[in-house]
Amino acid sequence: MMKTTDISAVSAKNSQAIVASLNQLLADYHLYYQNLRGFHWNISGPSFFELHRQFELMYTEAQVVIDNIAERILTLGGQPLHTMTDYLAHASIKEAKGLMDAESTVKTVHENLGLLLSMERGIVSLASKSDDEATVDMLTPLISAQEKVAWMLRAFNGKKK
């Protein structure tokens, strides 16, 4: 019979590194989420209806991802960051203030996604080396979906790459 403490194949050392990386991702996701909320509320111009709706879809999806990341941290025995002070101190993504036009908001979301994707790929690599299939399984479909969104954002702003 397996003891509950032996369920995870991830070593304590590797688990700590993954938790630290996931907490970084969690902080960045909160800033990404808040930027999307601000864009949703403040967007103006000819693309208002389209982007207002799209930003709402995106921040709603981000809420689910945030919850999944926090629960994965808890599953690995860590404690998720949970204050705005912590998020601001740890995040690479910066607060986007005063952006209301289509081009700058979409460009910022695209840049934010690029940072998230880079972090997620690094965590997948670390988790793979640590036999943490669950973290890999959580992030792999997210990466695929975000790559598609990044392509759509580039296309919206008329960019190829």
C-alpha positions in Angstrom: 0.0 0.0 0.0 1.4 3.4 -1.0 1.7 6.1 1.6 0.2 9.5 0.7 3.6 11.1 1.1 5.1 8.9 -1.6 2.5 9.7 -4.3 4.7 12.2 -6.1 7.9 11.0 -7.8 9.3 14.5 -7.6 12.1 14.8 -5.0 11.9 17.4 -2.3 14.8 19.4 -3.9 13.3 19.4 -7.3 9.8 20.1 -5.9 11.2 23.3 -4.3 12.7 24.5 -7.6 9.4 23.8 -9.4 7.4 25.5 -6.7 9.7 28.6 -6.9 9.2 28.7 -10.7 5.5 28.2 -10.4 5.3 31.0 -7.9 7.1 33.3 -10.3 4.6 32.3 -13.0 1.7 32.9 -10.6 2.9 36.4 -9.9 3.3 37.1 -13.6 -0.1 35.7 -14.3 -1.7 38.0 -11.8 -0.2 41.0 -13.5 -1.2 39.6 -16.9 -4.7 39.2 -15.6 -4.9 42.7 -14.1 -3.6 44.2 -17.3 -6.3 42.4 -19.3 -8.9 43.6 -16.8 -7.7 47.2 -17.3 -7.7 46.9 -21.0 -11.2 45.4 -21.0 -12.5 48.3 -19.0 -10.6 51.1 -20.8 -10.4 50.1 -24.4 -11.7 52.7 -26.8 -11.8 53.3 -30.5 -13.1 51.5 -33.6 -12.1 48.0 -32.2 -13.9 48.6 -28.9 -16.6 45.9 -29.2 -14.2 43.2 -30.5 -11.4 43.9 -28.0 -13.7 44.5 -25.0 -15.2 41.0 -25.6 -11.8 39.4 -26.3 -10.1 40.9 -23.3 -12.9 39.5 -21.1 -12.5 36.1 -22.6 -8.8 36.2 -22.0 -9.0 37.4 -18.3 -11.6 34.8 -17.6 -9.3 32.1 -19.0 -6.4 33.6 -17.0 -8.4 33.2 -13.7 -8.6 29.4 -14.3 -4.9 29.2 -15.1 -4.1 31.2 -11.9 -6.1 28.7 -9.8 -4.5 25.7 -11.5 -1.0 27.1 -10.9 -1.8 27.8 -7.2 -3.3 24.4 -6.7 -0.3 22.7 -8.3 2.0 24.6 -6.0 0.0 23.3 -3.0 0.1 19.8 -4.4 3.9 20.0 -4.6 3.9 21.0 -0.9 4.5 24.7 -1.4 2.6 27.8 -0.6 1.4 30.0 -3.4 2.1 33.7 -3.3 -1.2 35.4 -2.6 -0.8 39.2 -2.0 -0.4 42.0 -4.5 2.8 43.0 -2.7 4.2 39.6 -3.5 3.0 39.6 -7.1 4.5 43.0 -7.7 7.8 42.0 -6.1 8.2 38.8 -8.1 6.6 39.5 -11.4 8.5 40.2 -14.6 5.4 41.6 -16.3 4.8 45.2 -15.4 1.5 47.0 -14.7 0.1 48.6 -17.9 -1.4 51.9 -17.0 -3.2 54.3 -19.2 -3.4 52.2 -22.4 -6.7 52.5 -24.1 -6.1 52.0 -27.9 -6.1 48.8 -29.8 -2.5 48.9 -31.0 -0.9 49.5 -27.6 -3.1 47.1 -25.6 -2.8 44.3 -28.1 1.0 44.8 -28.3 1.2 44.7 -24.5 -0.8 41.5 -24.3 1.4 40.0 -26.9 4.5 41.0 -25.0 3.0 39.7 -21.7 2.2 36.3 -23.4 5.8 36.1 -24.7 7.1 36.4 -21.1 4.6 33.8 -19.9 5.5 31.4 -22.7 9.2 31.7 -22.0 8.6 31.0 -18.3 6.2 28.1 -19.0 8.7 26.5 -21.4 11.4 26.7 -18.7 9.1 25.1 -16.1 8.2 22.3 -18.5 11.9 21.6 -19.0 12.6 21.6 -15.3 9.5 19.5 -14.6 10.4 17.0 -17.3 13.9 16.5 -15.8 12.3 16.1 -12.4 9.8 13.4 -13.4 6.9 15.9 -12.7 4.5 14.8 -15.4 1.6 16.6 -13.8 3.2 20.0 -14.1 4.2 19.2 -17.7 0.7 18.0 -18.4 -0.8 21.2 -16.9 1.5 23.6 -18.9 1.8 21.9 -22.3 -1.8 22.5 -23.5 -1.6 26.0 -22.1 1.6 26.7 -24.2 -0.1 25.5 -27.3 -3.2 27.6 -26.7 -1.1 30.7 -25.9 1.0 30.3 -29.1 -2.2 30.5 -31.1 -3.4 33.6 -29.2 0.0 35.2 -29.8 -0.3 34.5 -33.5 -3.8 36.1 -33.5 -2.5 39.2 -31.7 0.3 39.6 -34.1 -2.1 39.3 -37.0 -4.5 41.8 -35.4 -1.7 44.4 -35.3 -0.6 43.4 -38.9 2.7 41.8 -37.9 4.2 38.5 -39.3 6.4 37.7 -36.3 
